[in-house]
Amino acid sequence: MRLVRWPGENVSPSDDGRLYEKIFGDGLLADVDMTPAGAAKINIGPIYGIICGREFTTDATTINAALPSSGTKYGTIYAEIDTSKSSPLSIKTSISQSWTPTRQDINVSGNVAQVAIGWYGATPTAVTQAESNWPIEGENGVLKRATVREVLERLYYMATNHQNTISGLTTEVTRLNNDLTNLIRSSTATITTNTAGAVVGGPEAFGMPAGAVLLAAYFNRGNYGATRNVTVSMYGASGYRMDFTDGTSAVTSQSVSLTCYYIMP
C-alpha cells in the first residue's frame, strides 16, 4: 500500500502516465512541420506529443519513409514508445492502408504504444507530400475540431488524387475509423429511386439516423456498370437529394443498395 504523492515518495513515470492518460488523449501537443525532402526522405520539425499519458519531444529530424511498390499510395507517420528498449522513442512510417496503432498499456504491463502524428503521399520513387495531424484540443484532451479537419483533409486528398473507386473509398474510410476512434460511421440500406432517378429526404431516407451529417456515399454495382454514380446535393435545412445514374442515364424507379458514411455532430 502506498500513497503515490506524499513527501519523500518517489513518483515514477508509470505513476504520472496513469494519471495523465485519464486527462489527455493520445496525439500532438503542437503543430509539426513536415515536408518532403527528396526520394524517400521527410523533414520533420520538433515534435511535442503524448502517448498513454507519457509526454515526449523530439528535435527536428529527417526520416526515411516506406515507399509503395507501385502507384501512388498514402501512408502514416507515427511515434512509437517501446519501453523494452534503452532508447524507447522512435518516429516511424507505414505505407499499409490498413495500419492501426499498437496500444499496449505501457503504464501497467505492456511495452509498445503508438500514435499517428501525420500522413504522407508517395510513389515508388519519392515522397510527394507530407502533413502532420492537428494537435489535440478541447476539454480534457478530447479530439474535436482536430478530428473533423482530419476527416475533411483526408477526403479532399482522396478525391483530388482520384481514389474514388469503391475499394479505395472503403479502405480510406476504414483507415479514418482507426485513426479517429470511430468518428465515422456507416450504414447500408436498400432504397427506391423515383421516376427521375432520385431519392429526396432527411438522413433516415438513406438509412442513416436522424441528425447524421453525410460525408460520402456510393451505391453497390448490382446490375449497373462500373461507371455508376450518385450525386448528392443539399435539400432543405437538413435533407439531401441523391441522383443515381449508370453512366449514361438515370436509374429510375429501381431498388438500389446504398452505403453512406457519416458523422454524428
C-alpha positions in Angstrom: 0.0 0.0 0.0 1.4 3.4 -0.9 0.2 7.0 -1.2 1.7 8.0 -4.5 2.1 11.7 -3.9 3.4 12.1 -0.4 6.6 13.8 1.0 9.6 11.5 0.4 7.6 9.2 -2.0 9.2 8.5 -5.5 6.8 9.2 -8.3 7.6 7.0 -11.3 6.9 7.7 -15.0 4.2 5.0 -14.8 2.5 6.8 -11.9 2.4 10.0 -13.9 1.3 8.1 -17.1 -1.7 6.5 -15.4 -2.8 9.9 -14.2 -2.2 12.0 -17.4 -3.8 9.2 -19.5 -7.1 10.0 -17.8 -6.8 13.7 -18.7 -5.2 13.8 -22.1 -5.9 11.8 -25.3 -3.0 10.5 -27.4 -1.7 12.9 -30.0 0.3 16.0 -30.7 0.5 18.9 -28.3 1.6 21.4 -31.0 1.7 21.7 -34.8 4.6 20.0 -36.6 6.2 21.0 -39.9 6.5 18.1 -42.3 7.9 18.4 -45.8 9.2 16.0 -48.5 13.0 16.2 -48.8 13.6 14.2 -51.9 13.5 10.5 -52.6 12.1 8.7 -49.5 13.1 11.5 -47.1 10.7 13.6 -45.0 11.9 16.6 -43.0 10.1 16.8 -39.6 10.2 19.7 -37.3 10.3 19.5 -33.4 7.6 17.2 -32.1 5.7 17.6 -28.8 3.2 14.8 -28.1 1.7 12.4 -25.7 1.0 8.6 -25.7 -0.6 6.8 -22.9 0.0 9.8 -20.6 3.7 9.7 -21.4 4.8 13.1 -22.8 7.5 13.1 -25.4 9.5 15.5 -27.5 11.9 15.2 -30.4 14.3 17.7 -32.1 13.9 18.4 -35.9 14.9 15.3 -37.8 14.8 13.7 -41.2 13.3 10.2 -41.7 13.3 7.7 -44.5 9.7 6.7 -45.3 8.4 3.4 -46.6 7.5 3.7 -50.3 4.9 1.7 -52.2 5.8 -0.9 -54.8 3.5 0.7 -57.4 1.1 3.6 -57.9 0.5 6.5 -55.6 -0.3 5.4 -52.0 -0.9 7.2 -48.7 1.0 6.2 -45.5 1.1 7.0 -41.8 3.8 8.8 -39.9 3.7 7.7 -36.3 5.5 7.9 -32.9 6.3 4.7 -31.0 7.2 4.1 -27.4 8.8 0.7 -26.7 9.7 0.5 -23.0 11.7 -2.7 -23.6 14.4 -0.6 -25.4 17.1 1.6 -23.9 16.1 4.3 -26.4 12.3 3.9 -26.2 11.1 6.7 -28.5 11.2 6.4 -32.3 9.4 8.0 -35.3 8.4 5.5 -38.0 6.2 5.2 -41.1 3.9 2.6 -42.7 2.6 2.6 -46.2 0.0 0.0 -45.4 -3.6 1.2 -46.0 -4.7 -0.9 -43.1 -2.2 0.3 -40.5 -3.6 0.6 -37.0 -1.7 1.7 -33.9 -0.5 -0.8 -31.3 -1.6 0.4 -27.9 -0.5 -1.8 -25.0 -0.9 -0.4 -21.5 2.7 0.7 -21.0 1.8 2.1 -17.6 0.9 -1.3 -16.2 2.5 -4.3 -18.0 2.7 -3.6 -21.8 5.7 -2.4 -23.7 4.6 -0.8 -27.0 2.3 2.1 -27.7 2.0 4.0 -31.0 0.1 7.2 -32.1 -0.3 8.6 -35.6 1.2 12.1 -35.9 0.9 12.7 -39.7 0.4 11.2 -43.1 2.2 11.3 -46.4 1.7 10.5 -50.1 4.3 8.6 -52.0 5.2 6.9 -55.3 7.7 4.0 -55.7 10.5 6.6 -56.1 9.7 9.5 -53.8 7.5 11.1 -51.1 5.3 13.7 -52.8 3.6 15.3 -49.8 3.5 15.2 -46.1 1.4 16.8 -43.4 1.0 16.4 -39.6 -2.2 15.7 -37.8 -3.8 18.5 -35.9 -2.9 18.8 -32.2 -5.3 17.5 -29.6 -7.7 20.2 -28.3 -10.8 20.7 -26.3 -11.8 19.8 -22.7 -9.7 17.0 -21.2 -7.7 16.4 -24.4 -10.7 15.2 -26.3 -10.3 15.4 -30.1 -12.9 17.7 -31.5 -12.1 20.1 -34.3 -8.9 18.2 -34.9 -10.8 15.1 -35.9 -13.2 16.9 -38.1 -10.4 18.6 -40.0 -8.5 15.3 -40.4 -11.6 13.8 -41.9 -12.1 16.7 -44.4 -8.4 16.8 -45.4 -8.2 13.0 -46.0 -11.4 13.0 -48.1 -10.1 16.1 -50.0 -6.9 14.4 -51.0 -8.7 11.1 -51.7 -10.9 13.0 -54.2 -8.2 15.1 -55.8 -6.0 12.1 -56.3 -8.8 10.1 -58.0 -9.0 7.4 -55.3 -12.7 7.3 -56.0 -13.2 3.6 -56.5 -15.3 1.6 -54.1 -12.3 -0.3 -52.8 -10.3 3.0 -52.4 -13.2 4.7 -50.6 -13.7 1.7 -48.3 -10.0 1.5 -47.5 -9.7 5.2 -46.7 -12.8 5.3 -44.6 -11.7 2.2 -42.7 -8.4 3.8 -42.0 -10.1 7.0 -40.9 -12.1 5.0 -38.4 -8.9 3.6 -37.0 -7.2 7.0 -36.8 -10.2 8.9 -35.4 -11.6 6.3 -32.9 -14.7 5.5 -34.9 -15.7 9.1 -35.6 -17.0 7.9 -39.0 -19.9 5.6 -39.0 -21.5 3.7 -41.9 -24.9 2.3 -42.9 -26.2 0.3 -45.8 -29.8 0.4 -46.9 -32.0 -0.6 -49.9 -33.8 2.5 -51.2 -36.0 3.0 -54.3 -35.4 5.8 -56.7 -38.3 7.9 -58.1 -39.1 8.4 -61.8 -36.4 11.0 -62.1 -33.7 8.6 -60.7 -33.5 10.4 -57.4 -34.2 10.0 -53.7 -35.1 13.0 -51.6 -35.4 13.2 -47.8 -33.8 13.5 -44.4 -30.9 11.2 -43.3 -33.4 8.5 -42.4 -34.5 8.2 -46.1 -31.0 6.9 -46.9 -30.6 4.5 -43.9 -28.8 7.0 -41.6 -30.0 8.0 -38.2 -31.7 11.4 -37.7 -29.2 14.2 -37.4 -26.5 12.4 -39.3 -24.1 14.5 -41.4 -23.3 12.8 -44.7 -19.6 12.6 -45.8 -19.7 10.2 -48.7 -22.0 7.7 -50.4 -21.9 5.0 -53.1 -24.4 2.5 -54.5 -23.4 -1.1 -55.0 -22.9 -2.3 -58.5 -25.7 -4.9 -58.8 -26.8 -4.8 -62.5 -25.2 -1.5 -63.1 -21.9 -0.7 -64.8 -18.6 0.4 -63.3 -19.4 4.0 -64.3 -22.4 4.2 -61.9 -22.6 7.5 -60.0 -24.5 9.0 -57.2 -24.6 12.8 -57.0 -25.5 14.4 -53.6 -27.0 17.9 -53.1 -28.5 19.6 -50.0 -32.2 19.6 -49.8 -33.8 22.0 -47.3 -32.2 22.7 -43.9 -31.0 19.1 -43.1 -32.0 16.9 -46.0 -30.4 15.5 -49.1 -31.2 14.8 -52.7 -29.3 11.9 -54.3 -29.4 11.4 -58.1 -28.4 7.9 -59.4 -27.0 7.2 -62.9 -25.4 4.2 -64.6 -23.1 6.4 -66.6 -25.4 7.0 -69.5 -28.9 7.5 -68.0 -30.8 7.9 -64.7 -31.6 4.8 -62.7 -35.3 5.3 -62.5 -37.8 3.5 -60.2 -35.3 1.0 -59.1 -34.2 -0.5 -55.8 -30.5 0.1 -55.1 -28.2 -0.8 -52.2 -26.8 2.4 -50.9 -23.8 2.7 -48.4 -23.4 6.0 -46.6 -20.5 7.2 -44.4 -21.5 9.9 -41.9 -20.7 11.6 -38.6 -23.0 12.4 -35.7 -22.5 16.1 -34.5 
